[in-house]
Amino acid sequence: MRKVIFAEYGGPDVLQLADTDTPHAGPHEVRIAVRAAGVNAADWRLREGQFSAGQPIELPVGVGLEASGVVDEIGEGVTGVELGDHVFGMGSETYAEHAVLSSWARMPDGLTFETAAGYTSVGEASLRILDQVGVEPGQTLLVSGASGGVGSTVLQIAEDRGISVIGTASADNLDYLRSLGATATTYGDGWVERVTALGTIDAALDLAGSGVIPQLVELTGDPDRVLSIADLSAPEHGVRLSLVPGPVQEALDVIVELISRGALHTPVEQSYTLAEAASAHVDSQAGHSRGRRIMVP
């Protein structure tokens, strides 16, 4: 089968499309014929070697951590799923024609493979960080870098919970944020003053890693009320850096429920073929997206 791999750390050019052995589902896993795979910041951070100190890996290695597809192999001990089921979930090396998932859920009716592919990681992350930052219904949450996949999802879950959101993004994405229920303003010079004019901030999330942690602490008045998923220097400011997923299966159950009742829809901005993986990483690193980027075998 075809799979995107890299044999050395580096820029997008180290990605290769290779012929490899098809993986098999182990105990408590399923294998899918991949129909689409999500593109995430963790993918290019892994490719650059940012995780190599804490998570050493043996190269070459595949890329991708989530996908949607059709179940074509079921591992020992797995129940509640059948061959041919349409599922989405979390796994490994998902930029491929086949991949193994360790957590999964059946796709809700009406959901396409392309859209389903991008829900697991951003849904889990959004649920995790909203809980960790401790924002409550009736309070106001500031989301820095709000238009991407996690931001789009955070905005919708927060609205569903009765949390007011102020989101920052580029000028081109302000109407998009408003369509998701947020009060929107631009980042850049004067953004702190613009946010202050919109109201009191009870908690803040940094999703872009654009060096705004000190300002977010200033706006909330408490580093414990700020959380980042993108700025590796956050702990230097007393701010929590949240990178480790929580219980993915529990998150999938919530994601399916939100999708099924129309409370969550994260759009796909752009799709790429496996041969275009390098371009997908370039675009992902550039940011400024609306929703998700996905890989289609």
C-alpha positions as CSV (number, residue, x, y, z in Angstrom):
1,M,0.0,0.0,0.0
2,R,1.0,3.7,-0.3
3,K,1.9,5.7,2.8
4,V,3.5,9.0,3.5
5,I,6.8,8.6,5.6
6,F,9.9,10.5,6.5
7,A,13.4,9.0,7.1
8,E,14.9,12.1,8.7
9,Y,13.7,15.2,10.6
10,G,13.4,18.4,8.6
11,G,11.1,20.5,6.5
12,P,8.2,19.4,4.3
13,D,10.6,18.2,1.6
14,V,11.6,15.1,3.8
15,L,8.1,13.6,3.3
16,Q,8.0,10.7,0.9
17,L,5.2,8.7,-0.6
18,A,6.4,5.1,-0.3
19,D,5.1,1.5,-0.9
20,T,4.9,-0.3,2.4
21,D,3.4,-3.3,4.0
22,T,-0.2,-3.1,4.9
23,P,-0.6,-2.9,8.8
24,H,-2.8,-5.3,10.7
25,A,-5.1,-4.7,13.6
26,G,-3.8,-5.8,17.0
27,P,-5.9,-6.5,20.1
28,H,-8.6,-3.9,20.7
29,E,-7.9,-2.2,17.4
30,V,-9.5,-2.0,14.0
31,R,-8.0,-1.4,10.6
32,I,-9.7,0.8,8.0
33,A,-9.4,1.4,4.3
34,V,-8.7,5.1,4.7
35,R,-11.0,7.5,2.9
36,A,-9.6,10.7,4.5
37,A,-7.1,11.7,7.1
38,G,-6.9,14.8,9.2
39,V,-3.9,17.2,8.9
40,N,-2.7,18.4,12.3
41,A,0.0,20.6,13.7
42,A,1.3,17.6,15.6
43,D,2.1,16.0,12.3
44,W,4.6,18.7,11.2
45,R,5.9,19.1,14.7
46,L,6.7,15.4,14.7
47,R,8.3,15.7,11.3
48,E,10.5,18.6,12.5
49,G,11.7,16.5,15.5
50,Q,10.0,18.7,18.1
51,F,8.8,15.6,20.0
52,S,12.0,13.6,19.5
53,A,13.4,14.3,23.0
54,G,10.3,13.2,24.9
55,Q,9.0,10.7,22.4
56,P,12.0,9.0,20.6
57,I,11.0,7.2,17.5
58,E,12.8,4.9,15.1
59,L,13.0,6.4,11.6
60,P,11.6,6.0,9.0
61,V,8.1,6.6,10.3
62,G,4.6,7.4,9.0
63,V,2.6,10.5,9.6
64,G,-0.9,11.2,10.8
65,L,-3.0,10.5,13.8
66,E,-6.6,10.4,12.8
67,A,-8.7,9.2,9.9
68,S,-12.1,8.1,8.6
69,G,-12.8,5.0,6.5
70,V,-14.3,1.5,6.1
71,V,-13.5,-1.2,8.7
72,D,-11.7,-4.1,6.9
73,E,-10.0,-5.9,9.7
74,I,-11.0,-6.3,13.4
75,G,-8.6,-7.1,16.1
76,E,-8.9,-9.6,19.0
77,G,-11.3,-8.5,21.8
78,V,-13.1,-5.8,19.7
79,T,-16.9,-5.8,19.9
80,G,-19.6,-3.5,18.6
81,V,-18.2,-3.0,15.2
82,E,-18.5,-5.0,12.0
83,L,-16.6,-5.3,8.7
84,G,-17.8,-2.6,6.4
85,D,-18.8,-0.1,9.1
86,H,-18.0,3.5,8.4
87,V,-16.0,4.9,11.3
88,F,-13.7,7.8,12.3
89,G,-11.2,8.0,15.0
90,M,-7.6,8.1,16.3
91,G,-4.8,5.9,15.2
92,S,-1.3,6.1,13.8
93,E,0.4,6.7,10.4
94,T,-3.0,7.6,8.9
95,Y,-1.6,9.4,5.8
96,A,-2.0,6.0,4.0
97,E,-4.3,3.8,2.1
98,H,-4.9,1.6,5.2
99,A,-4.4,2.5,8.9
100,V,-5.0,1.1,12.3
101,L,-7.3,2.9,14.7
102,S,-7.1,2.5,18.5
103,S,-10.2,4.6,19.2
104,W,-13.2,5.0,16.9
105,A,-16.9,5.7,16.5
106,R,-19.4,5.0,13.8
107,M,-20.0,8.0,11.6
108,P,-23.3,9.8,12.2
109,D,-25.8,9.8,9.4
110,G,-25.2,12.4,6.8
111,L,-21.5,12.9,7.6
112,T,-19.1,12.5,4.8
113,F,-15.7,10.7,5.1
114,E,-14.0,14.0,4.3
115,T,-15.7,15.9,7.1
116,A,-15.5,13.0,9.6
117,A,-11.7,12.7,9.2
118,G,-11.0,15.9,10.9
119,Y,-13.2,15.7,14.0
120,T,-11.3,13.4,16.4
121,S,-8.2,15.4,17.3
122,V,-9.8,18.8,17.3
123,G,-12.9,17.5,19.2
124,E,-10.8,15.8,21.9
125,A,-8.5,18.8,22.2
126,S,-11.4,21.3,22.4
127,L,-13.2,19.3,25.1
128,R,-10.0,18.8,27.1
129,I,-8.8,22.4,27.1
130,L,-12.2,23.9,27.8
131,D,-12.4,21.6,30.9
132,Q,-8.8,22.3,31.9
133,V,-9.0,26.1,31.7
134,G,-12.1,26.0,33.9
135,V,-14.4,28.4,32.1
136,E,-18.0,28.2,33.2
137,P,-21.4,29.0,31.6
138,G,-22.0,32.7,31.7
139,Q,-18.3,33.6,31.6
140,T,-16.3,35.0,28.7
141,L,-13.5,33.0,27.0
142,L,-10.9,34.6,24.8
143,V,-9.6,32.4,22.0
144,S,-6.4,33.5,20.3
145,G,-6.1,32.1,16.8
146,A,-9.8,31.0,16.7
147,S,-10.4,30.2,13.0
148,G,-8.5,26.9,12.7
149,G,-9.8,23.4,13.4
150,V,-9.5,23.5,17.2
151,G,-10.7,27.1,17.3
152,S,-13.7,26.4,15.1
153,T,-14.6,23.5,17.4
154,V,-13.9,25.3,20.7
155,L,-16.2,28.2,19.6
156,Q,-19.1,25.8,18.9
157,I,-18.8,23.7,22.0
158,A,-18.4,26.9,24.2
159,E,-21.6,28.3,22.6
160,D,-23.4,25.0,23.3
161,R,-22.3,25.3,27.0
162,G,-23.5,28.9,27.4
163,I,-20.0,30.4,27.4
164,S,-19.4,33.7,25.6
165,V,-16.4,33.8,23.3
166,I,-14.2,36.5,21.9
167,G,-12.1,35.2,19.1
168,T,-9.0,36.8,17.4
169,A,-8.2,36.0,13.8
170,S,-7.1,37.7,10.6
171,A,-9.5,40.3,9.1
172,D,-10.5,37.9,6.4
173,N,-11.8,35.4,9.0
174,L,-13.8,37.7,11.3
175,D,-17.1,37.0,9.6
176,Y,-16.4,33.3,9.8
177,L,-15.9,33.6,13.6
178,R,-19.1,35.5,13.9
179,S,-20.9,32.7,12.0
180,L,-19.8,30.3,14.8
181,G,-21.3,32.6,17.5
182,A,-18.2,34.5,18.6
183,T,-17.5,38.1,19.0
184,A,-14.5,38.7,16.7
185,T,-11.6,41.0,16.4
186,T,-8.2,41.1,14.7
187,Y,-4.9,40.3,16.1
188,G,-1.9,42.5,15.5
189,D,-1.0,45.9,16.9
190,G,-3.6,47.1,19.4
191,W,-5.3,43.8,19.8
192,V,-5.2,43.9,23.6
193,E,-6.9,47.2,23.7
194,R,-9.5,45.9,21.2
195,V,-10.2,42.9,23.3
196,T,-10.4,44.9,26.5
197,A,-13.0,47.1,24.9
198,L,-15.2,44.1,24.3
199,G,-15.5,43.0,27.9
200,T,-13.9,41.3,30.9
201,I,-12.0,38.1,30.1
202,D,-12.5,35.2,32.5
203,A,-10.2,32.7,30.8
204,A,-8.1,32.5,27.6
205,L,-6.8,29.8,25.2
206,D,-3.8,30.2,23.0
207,L,-4.3,28.0,19.9
208,A,-1.8,29.7,17.5
209,G,1.5,29.9,19.5
210,S,2.0,33.5,18.3
211,G,3.8,34.7,21.4
212,V,0.8,36.3,23.1
213,I,1.0,34.4,26.5
214,P,2.1,37.4,28.5
215,Q,-0.8,39.5,27.2
216,L,-3.3,36.7,27.9
217,V,-2.1,36.5,31.5
218,E,-2.5,40.3,31.7
219,L,-6.1,40.1,30.3
220,T,-7.2,37.4,32.7
221,G,-5.1,38.5,35.6
222,D,-4.2,34.9,36.5
223,P,-1.8,32.5,34.6
224,D,-4.0,29.6,35.9
225,R,-6.8,31.0,33.7
226,V,-4.7,30.7,30.6
227,L,-3.9,27.6,28.6
228,S,-1.9,26.9,25.4
229,I,-1.8,24.0,23.0
230,A,0.8,25.7,20.7
231,D,3.4,27.7,22.6
232,L,6.1,25.5,24.0
233,S,7.3,28.4,26.2
234,A,4.0,28.7,28.0
235,P,5.3,27.1,31.3
236,E,8.0,29.8,31.5
237,H,5.0,32.2,32.1
238,G,3.3,29.9,34.6
239,V,0.8,28.9,32.0
240,R,-0.2,25.3,31.4
241,L,0.8,23.7,28.1
242,S,-1.7,20.9,27.2
243,L,-0.5,18.5,24.5
244,V,-1.4,15.0,25.8
245,P,-4.8,13.7,24.8
246,G,-7.2,12.6,27.4
247,P,-9.6,9.6,27.1
248,V,-10.2,9.7,23.3
249,Q,-13.1,7.2,23.3
250,E,-15.0,9.3,25.8
251,A,-14.4,12.4,23.7
252,L,-15.6,10.6,20.6
253,D,-18.9,9.8,22.3
254,V,-19.4,13.5,23.1
255,I,-18.4,14.5,19.5
256,V,-20.9,12.1,18.0
257,E,-23.6,13.4,20.2
258,L,-22.8,17.1,19.3
259,I,-22.7,16.3,15.6
260,S,-25.9,14.3,15.7
261,R,-27.9,17.1,17.2
262,G,-26.4,19.8,14.9
263,A,-24.4,21.5,17.6
264,L,-21.0,20.9,15.9
265,H,-19.9,21.3,12.3
266,T,-16.3,21.9,11.5
267,P,-15.8,22.6,7.8
268,V,-13.1,21.2,5.5
269,E,-11.1,24.1,4.0
270,Q,-8.9,22.1,1.7
271,S,-8.1,18.6,0.8
272,Y,-4.8,17.1,-0.6
273,T,-3.7,13.8,-2.1
274,L,-1.1,11.7,-0.4
275,A,1.4,13.0,-3.0
276,E,0.6,16.6,-1.8
277,A,1.5,15.9,1.8
278,A,4.4,18.4,1.8
279,S,2.0,21.2,0.5
280,A,-0.5,20.3,3.2
281,H,2.2,20.8,5.9
282,V,3.3,24.1,4.4
283,D,-0.2,25.3,4.5
284,S,-0.9,24.0,8.0
285,Q,2.2,25.7,9.3
286,A,1.2,29.0,7.7
287,G,-2.1,29.0,9.6
288,H,-5.0,31.3,8.7
289,S,-7.3,28.4,8.0
290,R,-11.0,28.1,8.3
291,G,-11.7,24.7,9.8
292,R,-9.8,21.6,8.7
293,R,-7.3,20.4,6.2
294,I,-7.5,16.7,5.2
295,M,-5.6,14.1,3.2
296,V,-7.4,11.9,0.7
297,P,-5.7,8.7,-0.5
